[in-house]
Every structure is written in C-alpha cells, then in structure tokens.
Amino acid sequence: IVTTLFVLVGICIISNICLTVLTDSLVDSIDNMKHESENKSRETYVNKLFHKEGEEESVSKKEPTFFEDICKALYRSIPLIGVLLIPSIIVGLIEKWDVWTMIYYTVVTATTVGYGDFSPSNQYMRLFAIIYLPFMIIVFITILSNISGV
C-alpha cells in the first residue's frame, strides 16, 4: 500500500514539475521568436531607409552551425550533468562500485530504464536513492530539453 501511494504521489509530483518545465520552455521559445521577428522587422526597415535599392549590406551575420549549437547546449548542461553524477558517485563509493558501474547506474536510473542489476544494498543508500531519483529524472529531462531546443 505504501509503495502504491508513493508511486501515485511521485507520478503526480513529477508530471506537475515536468509540465511546468515544458510550459516555461514553450513560453520562453514563443517570446524569443516574437522578439526575433520584431528585431528582423526593424532591421529590414532600417536597411530600406539607409540603403539604396539593389545595394547589399557589406556585413553579413554568420549563423552558427548545428554542431556549434549542440556544443553550446552541452556546455550549458555541464552543471546539470554534475548534479546527476555527484550523488551517483557518492552511492557508488559507499557501495564500492567501480567508475563504469557508477556511470552505468546514473544513465540507467536517469533514463528510467532501471534494469535492476545494480541497486544500493545499504539501507541508508536505498532511502537516499528514493529521495534522489525523482530529482535525477527531472534534471535529465532538463538536459534533454536543452539539447532538443537546438
């Protein structure tokens, strides 16, 4: 009964947080698109005022490549990746796991795959994992949101 209650409450909390993050992201992207269109309209108007017809601008803006955008998104996600890894490293050190097992545990739990082949055996680490895992999922969703925003 307690597990079912925890799952129901956890689903409600996580879905609420995820919807809030997605809604904020959507509102921000709409505001950015609005400001970009306003700036482009102003630039076009100013160019028409100060340049003769047929005259091209000598300065052209270079658009960043897809690879550069991905690198910037990953760079912005470095603190979040640290938030994912640090508690898993703590669990791994207490459980005496090697580095690859810690990384594997982080990826499998953050993506909610949860094969169950590695889990904390210490009772305190299990309690820590119960508290930490919902936050881990939210942080992972935020990282994916940063990358998919490219």
Salt bridges, closest charged atoms under 4 A:
GLU38 OE1 - HIS35 ND1 3.91
GLU43 OE2 - LYS61 NZ 3.38
GLU55 OE2 - HIS51 ND1 3.30
